[in-house]
Amino acid sequence: MNRVSSNKYKWYSPKKGSWKSNTDGTMDLLDGWCGLGILIRDHQGRIMASVVKKLRASGDVLFTELQAIIFGLEVAIWD
């Protein structure tokens, strides 16, 4: 079945001179892995950095999302 995704969310840019980090986590219980993703954009929406990480899945979707948020914070403070 094909579905068209309707995104109800709008991305709001950060203040000029700032960057914004968006995170997401996804899980595939069939193969036992999860993925974490971070996208960092400037005030014009340009991608300044992106990072992905593959981990063993915990089996809990909310925990995977939390891992993505924590990973995003770690990336934000990298030198």
C-alpha positions as CSV (number, residue, x, y, z in Angstrom):
1,M,0.0,0.0,0.0
2,N,1.3,3.4,-0.9
3,R,0.7,6.3,1.4
4,V,1.4,10.0,1.0
5,S,2.8,11.5,4.2
6,S,1.3,14.7,5.3
7,N,3.6,16.5,7.7
8,K,1.7,18.5,10.2
9,Y,4.8,20.1,11.7
10,K,6.7,23.2,10.5
11,W,10.4,23.8,11.0
12,Y,11.1,27.2,12.6
13,S,14.5,28.6,12.0
14,P,16.7,29.7,14.8
15,K,17.8,33.4,15.3
16,K,20.4,34.7,12.9
17,G,23.8,33.6,13.9
18,S,22.5,30.5,15.7
19,W,22.1,26.9,14.7
20,K,19.3,24.4,15.4
21,S,19.6,20.7,16.0
22,N,16.9,18.3,15.1
23,T,17.1,14.7,16.2
24,D,15.3,11.4,15.4
25,G,15.5,7.8,16.4
26,T,14.1,4.8,14.5
27,M,14.1,1.1,15.4
28,D,13.9,-2.1,13.4
29,L,13.0,-4.9,15.7
30,L,13.2,-7.5,12.9
31,D,17.0,-7.1,12.6
32,G,17.6,-5.8,16.2
33,W,19.1,-2.4,15.3
34,C,18.2,1.2,15.8
35,G,19.4,4.4,14.1
36,L,19.9,7.8,15.6
37,G,20.1,10.9,13.4
38,I,21.0,14.5,14.0
39,L,20.6,17.4,11.6
40,I,22.1,20.8,12.4
41,R,20.9,23.8,10.3
42,D,21.6,27.5,10.4
43,H,19.0,30.3,10.3
44,Q,18.6,30.0,6.6
45,G,17.9,26.3,6.8
46,R,21.3,25.3,5.3
47,I,22.6,22.0,6.6
48,M,25.7,22.7,8.6
49,A,26.3,19.1,9.9
50,S,24.6,15.7,10.0
51,V,25.5,12.7,12.0
52,V,24.0,9.2,12.2
53,K,24.7,6.3,14.6
54,K,23.7,2.7,14.5
55,L,23.1,0.8,17.8
56,R,21.6,-2.4,19.0
57,A,17.8,-1.8,19.5
58,S,16.5,-1.7,23.1
59,G,13.0,-2.7,22.1
60,D,11.5,0.5,23.4
61,V,10.7,3.2,20.9
62,L,10.6,6.1,23.5
63,F,14.0,5.0,24.8
64,T,15.4,5.1,21.2
65,E,14.0,8.6,20.8
66,L,15.6,9.6,24.1
67,Q,18.9,8.2,22.9
68,A,18.7,10.3,19.8
69,I,18.1,13.5,21.9
70,I,21.0,12.7,24.2
71,F,23.2,12.0,21.2
72,G,22.1,15.3,19.7
73,L,23.2,17.1,22.9
74,E,26.6,15.3,22.8
75,V,27.1,16.4,19.2
76,A,26.1,20.0,20.0
77,I,29.0,20.3,22.6
78,W,31.7,18.6,20.4
79,D,34.7,20.9,19.8
